[in-house]
Amino acid sequence: MTLPDPSLPRSAALNERLHAAVPGGAHTYAKGDDQYPQDLAPVISHGRGAHVWDVDGNSYIEYGSGLRAVALGHAHPRVVEAVRREIDRGTNFVRPAAIEVDAAERFLQTVPTAEMVKFTKNGSDATTAAIRLARAATGRTLVALCHDQPFFSTDDWFIGGTPMNAGIPEQATVTFPYGDLGALAALLDQHEGRIACMILEAATQTDPPPGYLEGVRELATRHGVVLVFDEMITGFRWSEHGAQGVYGVTPDLSTFGKALGNGFAVSALAGKRELMERGGLRTDRERVFLLSTTHGAETHSLAAAIAVMDTYAAEGSAARLHALGERLAAGVREVAAGMGVAEHVLVRGRTSNLVFATLDVEGKPSQPYRTLFLRQLLAGGVIGPSFVVSAALTEDDVDRTVEVVAQACAVYRKALDAGDPTPWMGGRPVKPVFRQYA
């Protein structure tokens, strides 16, 4: 494998043009060049499978593809063919297309804990629709969200509680910690009769404590609160049935996206018929403006979703994600231990959704050490803000990644011994997405 040329002149020029035309230089903050080492933020030309090429001609093994959206790998043949076929038939009409029926029924077969589904284009639309529906159904306004989990929506009800809350009025939200039923019960008692819904990911870096999700379900029912599972990440990574299928706990509403379209723009709000019908035409109660998006049912995106669901069933994609992640996690932990940095370079999460942590000499999370680590990965031909795998990776790709991680850990050890990662950072540190000032 040819190692990348670190100069990246074409990427640098395109980054300048991006910042001149696009606020932040990217359409998603997590893709910004501030998330990468200084002068080492490749601009992607194209991708195939688990590999991408930048505009300078360098190739990389990629992780976290499309912010976890491209779980099957770039340009998956089954998905691409389905999309091509549907585009030739037209993409948007004045009335529903037949494929909307097929996609909805296929989704409900795949996620049998849901009774109705409505498609849209992005995760924020789906989660905000769930909040609106819960408020209408309960007549309450407060939203309880899990504060240990990083992101639920770009809309005011969530962003108002982050450091990037400029321009957002005070929001009606309260928060609770993950895994602590006592804290959640106390919150519900404190705000009895005022909380419309609680929203959380069923799991993130660790499985839920025994009985936790069952307890959340029971508390929601007891207090008349709508339970919403955000399955944007867990859906089609934990299993094609979502985390609710893995853990056997059924929410009132759930939201899916990311891997559902393998990079094509499609997300879904799904849930109980009695709630979902409030946004329909077959109700005698006051209607809810649930979801109404011009591009929500573009035919090619729905074709992609159907192809993804068919692929998971035919190829066992969820099991492959877990197997690849298990191989990667074991390899990284072994080389980190071998280089004496096992307490500083950590791999966390479910094997299908791995992240890494970079800790300083005191064992605290460190952006400078993250910068060092990312720079070494990029120099070795590995790109990714995480170790989230795609099913297109090969065992050789994973083993090569482990070799690059070993080289990075050797440099990490030098920085720890020196007590300062600065000489290996190559410039300013990478920055967290949520911060008040640039």
Residue pairs with C-beta under 8 A, 6 or more apart in sequence:
1 59
1 381
1 400
2 59
2 381
3 379
3 380
3 381
4 42
4 54
4 56
4 58
4 59
4 60
4 378
4 379
4 381
5 56
5 57
5 58
6 40
6 378
6 379
7 56
8 39
8 40
8 41
8 42
8 54
8 56
8 58
9 56
10 43
10 54
10 55
10 56
11 41
11 42
11 43
11 54
11 55
11 56
12 39
14 43
14 55
15 25
15 33
15 41
15 43
18 25
18 26
18 43
19 25
24 32
25 32
25 33
26 32
26 33
28 67
29 433
30 67
30 385
30 433
31 67
32 433
33 41
34 430
34 431
34 438
35 41
35 385
35 430
35 431
35 433
36 42
36 374
36 378
36 430
37 371
37 374
37 375
37 378
37 425
37 426
37 427
37 430
38 425
38 426
38 427
38 428
39 426
39 427
40 374
40 375
40 378
40 426
42 54
42 55
42 56
42 58
42 60
42 378
42 383
43 54
43 55
44 52
44 53
44 54
44 55
45 52
45 53
45 54
45 55
46 52
46 53
46 74
47 53
47 62
47 65
47 70
47 74
47 75
48 73
48 74
48 75
49 73
49 74
49 75
49 390
49 392
49 393
50 61
50 62
50 65
50 73
50 74
50 390
50 392
50 393
50 394
50 397
51 59
51 60
51 61
51 62
51 74
51 397
52 59
52 60
52 62
52 74
52 383
53 59
53 60
54 60
58 381
59 381
60 378
60 381
60 382
60 383
61 381
61 382
61 383
61 393
61 397
61 400
61 401
62 383
62 384
62 390
63 382
63 383
63 384
63 385
63 386
63 387
63 388
63 389
63 390
63 401
64 384
64 385
64 386
64 387
64 388
65 71
65 73
65 74
65 263
65 384
65 388
65 390
66 258
66 263
67 258
68 233
68 237
68 258
68 259
68 353
68 388
69 257
69 258
69 259
69 261
69 262
69 263
70 259
70 262
70 263
70 390
71 236
71 237
71 258
71 259
71 262
71 317
71 321
71 390
71 391
72 79
72 259
72 262
72 308
72 311
72 317
72 390
72 391
72 392
73 390
73 391
73 392
73 393
74 263
74 392
76 262
76 307
76 311
76 392
78 307
78 310
78 311
79 262
79 264
79 304
79 307
79 308
79 311
81 307
82 303
82 304
82 306
82 307
83 264
83 300
83 301
83 303
83 304
83 307
85 303
86 99
86 299
86 300
86 302
86 303
87 299
87 300
89 299
90 97
90 299
91 298
91 299
91 300
92 294
92 295
92 297
92 298
92 299
96 297
97 297
97 299
97 302
99 299
99 302
99 303
99 306
100 119
100 297
100 302
102 302
102 306
103 119
103 297
103 302
103 303
103 305
103 306
104 117
104 119
106 305
106 306
106 309
106 310
107 114
107 117
107 256
107 268
107 270
107 305
107 309
108 114
108 115
108 116
108 117
108 270
110 240
110 241
110 309
110 312
111 117
111 235
111 240
111 241
111 242
111 244
111 245
111 254
111 256
111 270
112 241
112 245
113 241
113 242
113 244
113 245
113 250
113 251
113 254
114 254
114 270
114 271
114 272
115 271
115 272
115 273
115 276
116 270
116 271
116 272
116 273
116 276
116 277
117 268
117 269
117 270
117 276
118 129
118 268
118 269
118 270
118 276
118 279
118 290
118 291
118 296
119 266
119 267
119 268
119 296
119 297
119 301
119 302
119 305
120 126
120 129
120 266
120 267
120 268
120 269
120 291
120 293
120 296
121 265
121 266
121 267
121 293
121 295
121 296
121 298
121 301
122 257
122 265
122 267
123 153
123 230
123 232
123 255
123 257
123 258
123 267
124 153
124 154
124 155
125 267
125 291
125 293
125 296
126 255
126 256
126 257
126 267
126 268
126 269
126 291
127 152
127 153
127 155
127 158
127 199
127 228
127 230
127 232
127 255
128 153
128 155
128 157
129 269
129 279
129 290
129 291
130 197
130 199
130 226
130 228
130 253
130 255
130 269
130 271
131 143
131 157
131 196
131 197
131 199
131 228
132 288
132 289
132 290
133 226
133 253
133 269
133 275
133 276
133 278
133 279
133 288
133 290
134 143
134 196
134 197
134 226
134 228
134 252
134 253
134 275
135 141
135 196
135 197
136 278
136 286
136 288
137 196
137 226
137 275
137 278
137 288
138 196
138 197
138 224
138 225
138 226
139 196
140 193
140 194
140 195
140 196
141 172
141 194
141 196
142 172
142 173
142 174
142 191
142 194
142 195
142 196
143 157
143 172
143 173
143 174
143 195
143 196
143 197
143 198
143 199
144 173
144 174
144 175
144 176
144 184
144 187
144 188
144 191
144 195
144 197
144 198
144 199
144 225
145 152
145 158
145 161
145 173
145 174
145 175
145 176
145 198
145 199
145 200
146 175
146 176
146 177
146 178
146 198
146 199
146 200
146 201
147 161
147 175
147 176
147 177
148 177
148 178
148 179
148 204
149 178
149 200
149 201
149 204
149 230
150 434
151 158
152 158
152 199
152 230
153 159
156 168
156 169
156 171
157 171
157 172
157 173
158 173
159 165
159 168
160 168
160 169
160 170
160 171
160 173
161 171
161 173
161 175
162 434
163 434
163 435
163 436
164 434
164 435
164 436
166 436
174 187
174 191
174 195
176 183
176 184
176 187
176 198
177 183
178 200
178 204
178 208
179 208
179 209
179 212
181 211
181 212
181 215
181 216
181 219
184 198
184 215
184 216
184 219
185 219
187 195
188 195
188 219
188 223
188 225
192 223
193 224
195 223
195 225
196 225
196 226
197 225
197 226
197 227
197 228
197 252
197 253
198 216
198 220
198 225
198 226
198 227
198 228
199 228
199 229
199 230
200 216
200 228
200 229
200 230
201 229
201 230
201 231
201 233
201 234
201 243
202 208
202 213
202 229
202 231
202 234
202 238
202 242
202 243
202 244
202 246
202 247
202 249
203 234
203 238
203 243
203 247
203 350
204 233
204 349
205 348
205 349
205 350
205 355
206 348
206 349
207 247
207 350
208 247
213 247
213 249
214 249
216 227
216 249
217 227
217 249
217 250
217 251
219 225
220 226
220 227
220 252
221 227
226 252
226 253
226 275
227 251
227 252
227 253
228 251
228 252
228 253
228 254
228 255
229 242
229 243
229 244
229 251
229 253
229 254
229 255
230 254
230 255
231 242
231 243
231 244
231 254
231 255
231 256
232 255
232 256
232 257
232 258
232 267
233 258
233 353
234 242
234 243
234 353
235 242
235 243
235 254
235 256
235 257
235 258
235 259
235 260
236 242
236 256
236 258
236 259
236 260
236 308
236 312
236 317
236 318
237 259
237 318
237 321
237 350
237 352
237 353
238 245
238 246
238 318
238 350
238 352
238 353
239 245
239 246
239 318
240 309
240 312
240 313
240 317
240 318
242 254
242 256
244 250
244 251
244 254
251 271
252 271
252 272
252 275
253 269
253 270
253 271
253 272
253 275
253 276
254 269
254 270
254 271
255 267
255 268
255 269
255 270
256 267
256 268
256 270
257 266
257 267
257 268
258 267
259 308
260 266
260 267
260 268
260 305
260 308
261 267
261 301
261 304
261 305
261 308
262 304
262 307
262 308
263 304
264 300
264 301
264 304
264 305
265 295
265 298
265 301
266 298
266 301
266 302
266 304
266 305
269 276
269 290
269 291
270 276
276 290
277 283
278 285
278 287
278 288
278 290
279 287
279 288
279 289
279 290
279 291
280 287
280 290
311 317
312 318
315 391
317 391
318 352
320 391
321 351
321 352
321 389
321 390
321 391
322 350
322 351
322 352
323 351
324 351
324 389
324 391
324 393
324 395
324 398
325 350
325 351
325 352
325 353
325 354
325 387
325 389
326 351
327 395
327 398
328 347
328 351
328 354
328 387
328 389
328 398
328 401
328 402
329 347
329 351
329 354
329 387
331 398
331 399
331 401
331 402
331 405
332 345
332 347
332 356
332 387
332 402
332 405
333 342
333 347
334 402
335 402
335 405
335 406
335 409
336 342
336 344
336 345
336 346
336 347
336 405
336 409
338 406
338 409
339 406
339 409
339 410
339 412
339 413
340 413
341 409
341 412
341 413
341 416
343 359
343 363
344 358
344 359
344 360
344 361
344 363
344 369
344 412
344 416
345 356
345 357
345 358
345 359
345 373
345 405
345 408
345 409
345 412
346 356
346 357
346 359
347 354
347 355
347 356
347 387
348 354
348 355
348 356
348 357
349 355
352 388
352 389
353 388
354 386
354 387
354 388
354 389
355 386
355 387
355 388
356 373
356 386
356 387
357 365
358 365
358 366
358 369
358 370
358 372
358 373
358 412
359 365
359 366
359 369
360 366
360 368
360 369
360 416
360 421
361 416
361 419
366 421
367 429
367 430
367 431
367 432
368 421
368 422
368 425
368 429
369 412
369 415
369 421
370 429
370 430
371 421
371 425
371 426
371 428
371 429
371 430
372 408
372 411
372 412
372 415
372 421
372 424
372 425
373 408
373 412
374 385
374 430
375 424
375 425
375 426
376 404
376 407
376 408
376 411
376 412
376 424
377 383
377 384
377 404
377 405
377 408
380 403
380 404
380 407
380 408
381 400
381 404
382 400
382 401
382 404
382 405
387 401
389 398
411 424
414 424
415 421
415 423
415 424
